Amino acid sequence: MAISNQKGGVGKTTTAINLGTALAAVGRKVLIIDLDSQGNASTGLGINQENRTLTTYDLLLGDVNLEEVSQETQVPNLFVAPSTVDLSSADVDLVEDKNRVMRLSQALNTQAAKECAFDYILIDCPPSLNLLTINAMVAARSVLVPLQCEFFALEGLSQLMMTVREVRQSLNPGLELHGVVLTMFDKRNNLSRQVEEDVRQNLGDLVYETNIPRNIRLSEAPSHSIPALIYDHKSAGAIAYQKLAAEMLRRVGDPIAITMKALK
């Protein structure tokens, strides 16, 4: 699942980390692929710079496999393929490669990658519709879009949806828009409620029932290099991501969703 929105600061990395943690907590083996050169998902999961000897840059351009790049995190069942600033040059480095939009898909479909036996792979995309994001969409089965509750929330979403359609038509026929999750929601704020109403009116069932609230614990957790679900599992943000995971499992038909009804 590619977690994508070309707008920055909407909660893509926070969603990848905490959704991945929630899925791992119910026994699913999860990999987060950090495809953003800022490496925030890697940092947020406690992978120090000096420990990023093999990264997603090497996965895309080098002769390494997914198992070599993937690292265990302090969360049981949760792994990460880290990134560094080297990834920022990937667009240029791949420009002469005729298979440049297929590199991630090829890396995830090798026998070595299949033997890793991940139940879920979440791809944390960069804040742009660049070659890395296209690689993520070509490799993914679906796209999850975090959408911030602000005035311009719907601006740019049409472009993202158009990109999904184009990738589906020309490169990945099985790609689907899995859903939209509203982030940084403040129920006390009239604007947040208005944005929610507009988004749900326009997109209907594509929008998740679960909203992710604006929550200080979600903001604090990355500075401690741990997911919010571990930093403060009783916080409103952590509880929301547990509910989001339960809702996602129901949507994909995962049997474990039955045991998570208590989170709803």
C-alpha positions in Angstrom: 0.0 0.0 0.0 1.4 3.3 -1.1 0.7 6.1 1.4 0.8 9.2 -0.8 -0.1 12.8 -1.1 2.0 15.3 -3.0 1.3 17.9 -0.3 3.8 17.9 2.6 2.9 17.9 6.3 -0.4 16.0 6.0 0.6 13.0 8.1 1.9 10.4 5.6 4.9 9.3 7.7 2.9 9.5 11.0 0.3 7.3 9.3 2.8 4.8 7.9 4.6 4.4 11.3 1.5 4.1 13.5 -0.6 2.1 11.1 2.3 -0.3 10.7 2.7 -0.5 14.4 -0.9 -1.3 15.0 -0.9 -4.0 12.3 2.3 -5.5 13.8 0.6 -5.5 17.3 -2.1 -7.9 16.1 0.5 -10.4 14.7 1.0 -9.2 11.2 4.5 -9.1 9.7 4.8 -5.5 8.4 7.4 -3.7 6.3 7.6 0.1 6.0 9.5 1.2 2.9 10.9 4.7 3.5 10.8 6.2 0.0 11.3 9.8 1.2 14.9 11.2 1.1 14.2 13.0 4.4 14.2 9.6 6.1 11.6 10.6 8.7 10.0 7.1 8.8 13.4 5.6 9.4 14.2 8.1 12.2 10.8 7.7 13.7 11.4 4.0 14.0 14.7 4.4 15.7 17.1 3.7 12.8 20.2 5.9 13.3 22.0 7.4 10.3 25.1 5.3 11.0 23.0 2.1 10.8 21.6 2.9 7.4 24.4 1.1 5.4 21.9 -0.3 2.9 18.9 1.8 2.0 16.0 2.1 -0.4 18.4 3.9 -2.7 20.4 0.6 -3.0 17.2 -1.3 -3.4 16.3 0.8 -6.4 19.7 1.2 -8.0 22.0 -1.4 -6.5 22.4 -5.1 -6.6 20.8 -5.8 -3.3 17.6 -7.6 -2.3 14.8 -6.6 0.1 16.0 -8.9 2.9 19.4 -7.1 2.9 17.8 -3.7 3.1 15.1 -4.5 5.7 15.9 -3.9 9.3 14.1 -5.0 12.5 12.7 -2.2 14.6 12.1 -2.2 18.3 8.4 -3.1 17.5 8.0 -6.8 17.2 6.9 -7.9 13.7 7.7 -4.4 12.3 10.5 -3.9 9.8 11.8 -0.9 7.9 13.7 -0.4 4.7 15.4 2.9 5.6 16.4 5.9 3.5 19.0 8.6 3.5 19.5 11.8 1.6 21.1 9.7 -1.2 17.6 9.0 -2.4 17.1 12.6 -3.5 19.3 11.9 -6.5 17.4 8.8 -7.6 15.3 10.7 -10.2 18.5 11.8 -11.9 20.3 8.5 -11.5 17.4 6.6 -13.1 16.7 8.9 -15.9 18.6 6.8 -18.5 17.0 3.5 -17.2 14.1 2.4 -19.5 12.7 0.5 -16.6 13.0 3.4 -14.2 9.3 3.3 -13.1 9.4 -0.4 -12.5 12.5 -0.6 -10.2 10.6 -0.9 -6.9 8.1 -3.4 -8.4 10.9 -5.6 -9.6 12.6 -5.5 -6.2 9.4 -6.5 -4.4 8.7 -9.4 -6.8 11.9 -11.3 -6.6 12.0 -14.7 -5.0 14.1 -13.3 -2.1 11.5 -10.6 -1.4 8.7 -13.2 -1.4 10.6 -15.3 1.0 10.5 -12.4 3.5 6.8 -13.2 3.8 5.6 -9.8 4.8 1.8 -9.6 5.3 1.7 -5.9 4.7 4.1 -3.5 3.0 3.5 0.2 3.5 5.3 2.6 1.3 5.9 6.0 2.7 6.0 8.3 -0.4 7.7 11.6 -0.8 5.7 14.8 -0.8 5.6 15.1 -4.6 4.4 13.2 -7.6 7.9 12.4 -8.8 9.6 9.2 -10.1 9.8 7.7 -6.6 6.0 8.1 -6.0 5.3 6.6 -9.5 7.6 3.6 -8.5 5.5 3.2 -5.3 2.2 3.2 -7.3 3.5 0.8 -9.8 4.6 -1.6 -7.1 1.5 -1.2 -4.9 -1.9 -2.8 -5.0 -3.6 0.3 -3.5 -3.1 3.9 -2.5 -4.0 5.4 0.9 -4.3 9.2 1.0 -3.9 11.1 4.3 -5.8 14.4 3.9 -5.2 17.2 6.3 -8.3 19.0 7.6 -7.6 22.4 6.2 -9.2 24.8 3.7 -7.2 23.6 0.7 -7.6 19.9 1.5 -9.3 19.0 -1.7 -6.9 21.0 -3.9 -4.3 18.7 -5.4 -6.3 15.5 -4.6 -7.8 15.5 -8.1 -4.3 15.6 -9.5 -3.3 12.6 -7.3 -6.4 10.7 -8.3 -5.6 11.4 -12.0 -2.1 10.1 -11.4 -3.5 6.9 -9.9 -5.8 6.5 -13.0 -2.9 7.0 -15.4 -0.7 4.5 -13.6 -3.6 2.0 -13.5 -4.2 2.4 -17.3 -0.6 2.2 -18.4 1.6 0.4 -15.8 -0.4 -1.3 -13.0 -3.9 -2.4 -13.9 -4.5 -3.7 -10.4 -3.9 -0.4 -8.6 -6.9 1.0 -6.7 -7.5 4.0 -4.5 -8.0 2.2 -1.2 -9.2 5.2 0.7 -8.8 8.7 2.2 -8.1 9.3 5.9 -8.7 12.7 7.4 -5.7 13.8 9.6 -5.1 16.6 12.0 -8.9 16.7 12.8 -10.0 19.1 15.5 -13.7 18.5 16.4 -13.8 21.9 18.2 -12.8 23.7 15.0 -15.6 24.7 12.7 -13.2 24.5 9.7 -12.3 20.9 10.4 -15.9 19.9 10.6 -16.7 21.8 7.3 -13.7 20.1 5.6 -14.9 16.7 6.8 -18.4 17.4 5.5 -17.1 18.5 2.1 -14.7 15.6 1.7 -17.3 13.0 2.7 -19.9 14.6 0.4 -17.5 14.5 -2.5 -15.8 11.1 -1.9 -18.4 9.1 0.0 -17.3 5.6 1.1 -13.7 6.3 0.0 -13.3 8.3 3.2 -12.4 6.3 6.3 -14.9 6.5 9.2 -11.9 7.0 11.5 -10.5 10.5 11.8 -7.0 11.1 13.1 -7.1 14.0 15.6 -4.6 16.8 16.0 -2.7 15.4 19.0 0.4 16.5 20.8 1.5 12.9 21.5 1.6 12.2 17.7 3.9 15.2 17.4 6.1 14.3 20.3 6.7 10.6 19.5 9.1 11.1 16.6 11.5 13.1 18.8 11.8 9.9 20.9 12.2 7.7 17.8 9.3 5.6 18.7 5.7 5.2 17.3 3.0 7.1 19.2 1.3 3.8 20.0 4.4 2.9 22.1 5.1 6.5 23.4 1.6 6.8 24.8 -0.8 4.1 23.8 -3.7 5.7 25.7 -3.4 9.1 23.8 -6.2 10.1 21.4 -3.8 9.8 18.4 -2.7 6.3 19.3 -6.3 5.1 19.8 -7.3 6.6 16.5 -4.6 4.7 14.7 -5.6 1.5 16.3 -9.2 2.1 15.1 -7.8 3.0 11.6 -5.9 -0.3 11.5 -9.1 -2.2 12.5 -11.1 -0.4 9.8 -8.4 -1.1 7.2 -8.3 -4.8 8.1 -12.1 -5.0 7.7 -11.8 -3.3 4.3 -9.2 -5.7 3.0 -11.0 -8.7 4.5 -8.3 -9.7 6.9 -9.7 -12.3 9.4 -7.9 -10.7 12.3 -10.3 -7.8 12.0 -12.9 -9.9 13.8 -10.8 -9.8 16.9 -10.4 -6.1 16.8 -14.0 -5.1 17.1 -13.4 -3.9 20.6 -11.3 -1.1 19.3 -14.3 0.4 17.4 
